[in-house]
Amino acid sequence: MSPVNPPRSSSLIDAIRGPLMLITLGALMAADQMGNIGIDRTWPALLILFGLLKVAAYLGGGQHE
Amino acid sequence: MRRRSLVGPLLLIGIGALFLARNVMPELPLLDYLAQYWPFLLILWGGLRLLEIAVWAAGSKPLPAHGLSGGEWLLVIFLCIFGTSLHAVRGFSTWFPRSGIEWGGLEVFGQSYDYPVMAETAATGNPRIVVEGIRGRVRVSGGDAAIVKVSGRQTIRAVDQATADRSHDEANIEVRNEGGQIVIRPTTLAPDSSTTSREPEVKGRRLINITRRITADIDIQLPKGSSLVARGRDTDLDVSALAGSVDVNGDNTTVRLENIGGEVRLDVSGSDMVRAVSLRSNFELKGRGNDIDLEKIAGQVSVSGSWSGLIQMRDLAKPVRWNGLQTTMSFQGLPGDLRMTIGDISASRILGPLRIDSQSKDIDLADTTGSTTITLQRGDVRLSSSSTPMAEMDVRLQSGSIELTMPDKAKFNLNAVTENGNTTNDYGGELRDQDNGRRGHSLTGSTGGPTIELRLNRGDIQVRRGAPMAALPNLPALKDAPKAAPPSAVAQ
């Protein structure tokens, strides 16, 4: 679909952040539409996940470089 | 070298397959599947990307800087909007309606299925009746029989008969005697309903979910001594001939009351119209909405909130308090009538003491008895009195105009001052017109009556002599005045 950026210093975690966020979003949406827990209550999980991945990327980057 | 992701082509293939399936098997409810399972598309998409990246990483190929590009995120957002909309339209929605968006226009999908409603239970004494969660038209009336009887129909919008039947099983209107009160509501709402989750919030959502597609048109007959409590949304409620109290709490609820004996308390929002005629006790209204029409109320009237349409009142026996966003108003009774819109108030025969406090209104009052106090930022004030004796008046206005019409031989002690403007004396020799130079004009005079104080910061004051106090019901004094109003030349 979209051109993939040139390699440079991209780490694995940076690369999987998007897909992981997407999967989580899909899961939350699914939970919402099955009628159990609304996305209006679960959306902070996305922020937390994003933050965790950022932290992981930071730690990983610190080790590699 | 620029590498392309596999997900794009896969998505294209998927969409192509979907349309093909739709063309080959038109009876397949693809849209329903899509409406229900679209979040799994997101998961699938993310999973594929993840797999792809894992494969690249394993093959020591260069990894992309970002797993998903901006364009892809945009597509995800569109998919979310599309999915939730489809979900809402298909009637599966749990959270969309809670944001208050009406999908009424979109509910043209599917067909209407009608189901008869018929339920009753015996009621003794003066029962308390609760009507809950019924969307549509509800007409409640008191009668002599000692039964509570519900009749009418429910209309369910659904894609097919089976879905409609299922909704009807869950939302069938029932009448139950619960701890001294009789409750009329869809089965889903019942506390022990097996079709709902234990969690109250989920239950609430489920209820909205189901009732959204169902409208009722029912008549409820009650023993006339009953008192009524109604809660719900999107209800058009008609109540007549009850001796007990009426409490209504509703969103987007229109209320019409007639011939009610007990106290009436309404708390409504988004109400198109509230109408109350022939109440024998107090009336209290809170909330937001458009029109209000009050007539023949024997008790006190209290209205607060934001009402933007046409407000009409007639024949109110007891004190009235109006507490709006822009205007507060109180008076002791209204033998005549009052009409108010967002920009003006006109009334005749208010029983004072009358007090109006507002930002911006044109006010036209005829034949107020008792004192009048008006505090106003902007507007044109016309006060006329066709009968003696005069009552005290105190009008304070920032900018606009004041026109006072008093009957012949009235007794008054007038002090009218405009700081930037002119005064016009059409009353006669009893008044003295004075030019205070840069401090404006004043009009004073006394024939030994109550104090009339008119204070205007910017604008003109005119005092006229009305026609004699003969049989002139409302306002004609102004029309019959000898001179037309002079053009307002404001001295700045």
Contacts between the chains, C-beta under 8 A, distances in Angstrom:
chain1	res1	chain2	res2	distance
A	1	B	4	7.3
A	1	B	5	5.4
A	1	B	7	5.7
A	1	B	8	2.6
A	1	B	9	7.8
A	1	B	11	7.0
A	1	B	69	7.7
A	1	B	71	7.5
A	1	B	72	6.2
A	2	B	4	7.8
A	2	B	5	6.5
A	2	B	8	7.2
A	2	B	69	3.8
A	2	B	71	5.4
A	2	B	72	5.8
A	3	B	2	4.7
A	3	B	3	7.5
A	3	B	4	6.4
A	3	B	69	7.8
A	4	B	2	6.6
A	4	B	3	4.6
A	4	B	4	7.0
A	4	B	5	6.4
A	4	B	64	4.0
A	5	B	64	5.3
A	5	B	65	4.2
A	5	B	66	6.9
A	6	B	2	7.6
A	6	B	62	7.0
A	6	B	65	7.9
A	7	B	62	2.9
A	7	B	63	6.5
A	8	B	65	6.8
A	10	B	62	7.5
A	10	B	63	4.9
A	10	B	64	6.3
A	10	B	65	4.2
A	10	B	66	7.9
A	11	B	63	7.3
A	12	B	53	7.4
A	12	B	57	5.7
A	12	B	63	6.1
A	14	B	63	7.6
A	14	B	65	6.1
A	14	B	66	6.4
A	14	B	67	7.4
A	15	B	53	4.9
A	15	B	57	7.7
A	15	B	63	4.4
A	15	B	64	5.4
A	15	B	65	7.4
A	15	B	66	7.1
A	15	B	67	4.9
A	16	B	50	6.0
A	16	B	53	5.6
A	16	B	67	5.5
A	17	B	66	7.3
A	17	B	67	5.6
A	18	B	46	7.8
A	18	B	49	6.8
A	18	B	66	5.6
A	18	B	67	3.0
A	18	B	68	3.0
A	18	B	72	7.5
A	18	B	73	7.6
A	19	B	45	7.9
A	19	B	46	4.3
A	19	B	47	7.3
A	19	B	49	3.8
A	19	B	50	4.3
A	19	B	53	6.8
A	19	B	67	4.6
A	19	B	68	6.5
A	20	B	46	6.8
A	20	B	50	7.0
A	20	B	67	7.5
A	21	B	46	7.5
A	21	B	68	7.6
A	22	B	42	5.6
A	22	B	43	7.7
A	22	B	45	5.9
A	22	B	46	3.4
A	22	B	49	7.1
A	22	B	68	6.3
A	22	B	76	6.3
A	23	B	42	7.2
A	23	B	43	5.2
A	23	B	46	3.5
A	23	B	47	6.2
A	23	B	50	7.2
A	24	B	46	7.9
A	25	B	42	5.6
A	25	B	46	7.9
A	25	B	76	7.2
A	25	B	80	7.6
A	26	B	39	4.8
A	26	B	40	6.5
A	26	B	41	7.2
A	26	B	42	3.0
A	26	B	43	3.6
A	26	B	44	7.7
A	26	B	45	7.5
A	26	B	46	6.3
A	27	B	39	7.3
A	27	B	43	6.1
A	28	B	39	7.8
A	29	B	38	7.6
A	29	B	39	3.5
A	29	B	42	6.4
A	29	B	80	6.8
A	29	B	83	7.1
A	29	B	84	7.9
A	30	B	37	7.9
A	30	B	39	3.8
A	30	B	40	6.1
A	30	B	43	7.1
A	32	B	39	7.6
A	32	B	94	6.6
A	32	B	95	6.3
A	33	B	36	6.6
A	33	B	38	8.0
A	33	B	39	6.1
A	33	B	87	5.7
A	33	B	92	6.4
A	33	B	94	7.0
A	35	B	92	7.9
A	35	B	94	5.1
A	35	B	202	6.8
A	35	B	205	7.1
A	35	B	206	6.6
A	35	B	209	7.5
A	36	B	197	8.0
A	36	B	202	6.9
A	38	B	94	6.3
A	38	B	95	4.7
A	38	B	205	7.2
A	39	B	95	6.6
A	40	B	95	5.5
A	40	B	98	7.5
